Amino acid sequence: MSGHSKSRAFLCLGGNIGEPAKAMAAALRALNEDERVSVLQVSSIYRTPPWGVVDQPDFLNAVAEIDTTLSAHELLQLCLATESALKRERHERWGPRVIDIDLLLYDEERIEERDLQVPHPRMLERAFVLVPLSEIAPELKLEGRAISDHLLRLDASGIERVRAGGGWWTMQEQAS
């Protein structure tokens, strides 16, 4: 189904071992280099306390809005391939990771399959997703409510902006 019209998608990027900001920047650059993907805007980077498995380093998280001619499944495969290229190893659910790329939203599509659920099934419970998402798309609606409204129901304490603005991913290897 390649060559179909452009779709708008949102990705959440994160990591907490190695140099996650560099890995997230490398992931966005790799995705943007694919002619079927165009990164439109990227949130600031946020430091967020670990979630699920709490005995691990803090995470860095950001959200990106992209245009793509890929289907949702093709985009998921590209994200997984990008994680692999950046040495992502999946050992422990919610455990430490170099890079994590989650497909949050793909147009208005609702996909319920074993390997792909869109919208991401737990995104509305996760302040580390909604804080950066509301920065770049506050009026985006999910389940009839703006992302910023969903965020009001969550505890966002402990989440802090560590690199403001969305240009961080385009700068080559600068000190973090």
VENPE-V480957 format. One record per backbone hydrogen bond with DSSP energy under -0.5 kcal/mol. NH is the residue of the N-H (numbers start at 1). CO is the residue of the C=O. If there is no record, write none. Layout:
((NH & CO) (NH & CO))
//
This chain:
((4 & 1) (4 & 69) (7 & 68) (9 & 66) (10 & 105) (11 & 64) (12 & 102) (13 & 11) (13 & 62) (14 & 100) (15 & 60) (16 & 97) (17 & 97) (20 & 18) (23 & 19) (24 & 20) (25 & 21) (26 & 22) (27 & 23) (28 & 24) (29 & 25) (30 & 26) (31 & 27) (32 & 28) (33 & 29) (34 & 30) (34 & 31) (37 & 34) (38 & 67) (40 & 38) (40 & 65) (41 & 65) (43 & 63) (45 & 163) (46 & 61) (47 & 160) (48 & 46) (48 & 59) (53 & 51) (53 & 94) (54 & 52) (56 & 54) (59 & 48) (60 & 15) (61 & 46) (62 & 13) (64 & 11) (65 & 41) (66 & 9) (67 & 38) (68 & 7) (69 & 36) (70 & 36) (75 & 71) (76 & 72) (77 & 73) (78 & 74) (79 & 75) (80 & 76) (81 & 77) (82 & 78) (83 & 79) (84 & 80) (85 & 81) (86 & 82) (87 & 84) (88 & 83) (91 & 89) (95 & 92) (100 & 14) (102 & 12) (102 & 100) (104 & 10) (104 & 102) (105 & 10) (107 & 8) (109 & 106) (111 & 109) (111 & 118) (113 & 116) (118 & 111) (119 & 104) (120 & 104) (123 & 120) (125 & 122) (126 & 123) (127 & 125) (129 & 126) (130 & 126) (131 & 127) (133 & 129) (134 & 130) (135 & 131) (136 & 132) (137 & 133) (140 & 137) (142 & 145) (145 & 142) (147 & 140) (148 & 138) (149 & 146) (150 & 146) (151 & 147) (152 & 148) (153 & 149) (153 & 150) (154 & 151) (156 & 154) (159 & 156) (160 & 47) (160 & 158) (162 & 45) (163 & 45) (169 & 166) (170 & 167) (171 & 167) (171 & 168))
//
